[in-house]
Every structure is written in structure tokens, then in C-alpha cells.
């Protein structure tokens, strides 16, 4: 499999995809959120509303949901004095 061709194809697809508005808070991230999707790098400024391709917005949403779920589990663990829950 030629990853360069796949990354180039993914980059073209992402550039032509419909965009949506997102807001990424800087807390715990810094001035930019950086990542990659199918070999295509992205750098999103935080604390401002920006337009991103729909698939990147979906990944951000799923990541945020996992962070919130983890934070809730940690709070429950801490609230019980660090004892196993359930």
C-alpha cells in the first residue's frame, strides 16, 4: 500500500468536504489543537470559532465525549475516597 498516495487522496477529500463551525477551548490544550486524520495534519486555533471539515468536527466531538466520560469517572472515584465503585 502506498501511504503517500492515500494521504494525498485523503487531503483532497478533506479539502472538498463540507465545513462546520467548531469551538475548542484552550484549557488543557494550549493555543492550538494539533492532530492528524488519515495522514492529513491539522492545527486548529483554540478559544475561537473556526470552520473545519465535517469529519474533523466529528472526531473532535467523539474525543470530547470520551474526555467528559473519563472526567466523570475520575470524579466519582475521588468522591468515594479512591475506593472501587460498584
PyMOL commands that set and color helices and strands:
alter all, ss='L'
color gray80, all
select helices_A, chain A and resi 3-16+54-79
alter helices_A, ss='H'
color red, helices_A
select strands_A, chain A and resi 19-23+32-37+40-45+49-53
alter strands_A, ss='S'
color yellow, strands_A
deselect
rebuild
show_as cartoon
